[in-house]
Amino acid sequence: MTIVEILGVASSLSLLAGWRLYLTILATGIAMYFGWLPLPEHLKALQILANPWVLGVAAAGTLAEFLADKVAWIDSIWDGIHSIVRPLGGALLALALVDSSDPAWQVIAFLLGGGGALLSHGAKATTRAVVNVSPEPYSNAVVSAGEDVATGGLLALAIAYPPLAIVIAVLLAIAGVIVIIALRRLLRNIKATLKKALGDAEAGA
């Protein structure tokens, strides 16, 4: 892979780790195990993700996350617990993909990987917090299933077609920023509406 493709894959994996950390590690490890994601010589250390023990732990985490993410409010608790784990995991994934002989690239990869994972995690956690306010019980599971499909599909594209990975990373970053801004505005409007309704109720009393 070229340096652009490596950076694209690293960025995509980091951003997707903010959504589904364990699934990202599991899919990457499986791709390496079967040789679907060939690595340059200086990235052979990343082959540790294909270790059966690592795959087993990632599979268990993927199952736990899949189940927790389908239950309203439990998903928000899970997201809260992973507010540090996901960005750190995304940073380490990006760090492992760049040339260890260049400290500057290592620092850049760590910062961008962690920042990307934090951005996508923030978009996911904010979205789920808004969805959990909905009184009906199905929207949470529908949104979660959509995230599962999107993560799996984008992971497959990034791994199978590394040149597309940089495009995927850019689109995910833009989408994350748009979602966070839109949902924060929505939450502010809801808060203002509730405050006004409570004020009118107190005045009427």
ChimeraX attribute file (.defattr): number of C-alpha atoms within 10 A of each C-alpha:
attribute: neighborCount
match mode: 1-to-1
recipient: residues
	/A:1	13
	/A:2	10
	/A:3	11
	/A:4	13
	/A:5	17
	/A:6	22
	/A:7	22
	/A:8	23
	/A:9	29
	/A:10	29
	/A:11	33
	/A:12	33
	/A:13	34
	/A:14	36
	/A:15	35
	/A:16	30
	/A:17	30
	/A:18	32
	/A:19	26
	/A:20	26
	/A:21	28
	/A:22	25
	/A:23	25
	/A:24	26
	/A:25	26
	/A:26	23
	/A:27	21
	/A:28	23
	/A:29	24
	/A:30	18
	/A:31	18
	/A:32	20
	/A:33	18
	/A:34	10
	/A:35	11
	/A:36	13
	/A:37	19
	/A:38	15
	/A:39	16
	/A:40	12
	/A:41	8
	/A:42	13
	/A:43	15
	/A:44	12
	/A:45	11
	/A:46	17
	/A:47	16
	/A:48	14
	/A:49	21
	/A:50	21
	/A:51	14
	/A:52	13
	/A:53	11
	/A:54	15
	/A:55	22
	/A:56	13
	/A:57	14
	/A:58	21
	/A:59	17
	/A:60	15
	/A:61	18
	/A:62	19
	/A:63	14
	/A:64	13
	/A:65	18
	/A:66	18
	/A:67	14
	/A:68	18
	/A:69	24
	/A:70	19
	/A:71	16
	/A:72	20
	/A:73	17
	/A:74	14
	/A:75	22
	/A:76	20
	/A:77	14
	/A:78	15
	/A:79	25
	/A:80	13
	/A:81	11
	/A:82	17
	/A:83	17
	/A:84	14
	/A:85	18
	/A:86	26
	/A:87	29
	/A:88	23
	/A:89	25
	/A:90	32
	/A:91	30
	/A:92	19
	/A:93	27
	/A:94	30
	/A:95	24
	/A:96	19
	/A:97	23
	/A:98	22
	/A:99	18
	/A:100	13
	/A:101	9
	/A:102	9
	/A:103	11
	/A:104	11
	/A:105	14
	/A:106	20
	/A:107	14
	/A:108	15
	/A:109	26
	/A:110	24
	/A:111	19
	/A:112	21
	/A:113	30
	/A:114	28
	/A:115	20
	/A:116	28
	/A:117	34
	/A:118	27
	/A:119	23
	/A:120	28
	/A:121	27
	/A:122	21
	/A:123	23
	/A:124	22
	/A:125	22
	/A:126	19
	/A:127	19
	/A:128	21
	/A:129	18
	/A:130	14
	/A:131	19
	/A:132	20
	/A:133	11
	/A:134	12
	/A:135	8
	/A:136	9
	/A:137	13
	/A:138	14
	/A:139	16
	/A:140	24
	/A:141	16
	/A:142	12
	/A:143	16
	/A:144	20
	/A:145	15
	/A:146	12
	/A:147	17
	/A:148	16
	/A:149	11
	/A:150	14
	/A:151	21
	/A:152	16
	/A:153	11
	/A:154	19
	/A:155	22
	/A:156	16
	/A:157	17
	/A:158	24
	/A:159	21
	/A:160	14
	/A:161	13
	/A:162	23
	/A:163	19
	/A:164	17
	/A:165	27
	/A:166	20
	/A:167	16
	/A:168	23
	/A:169	24
	/A:170	15
	/A:171	12
	/A:172	20
	/A:173	20
	/A:174	13
	/A:175	14
	/A:176	21
	/A:177	14
	/A:178	12
	/A:179	18
	/A:180	19
	/A:181	11
	/A:182	13
	/A:183	16
	/A:184	14
	/A:185	12
	/A:186	13
	/A:187	14
	/A:188	11
	/A:189	12
	/A:190	12
	/A:191	12
	/A:192	12
	/A:193	12
	/A:194	12
	/A:195	12
	/A:196	12
	/A:197	12
	/A:198	12
	/A:199	12
	/A:200	11
	/A:201	10
	/A:202	9
	/A:203	8
	/A:204	7
	/A:205	6
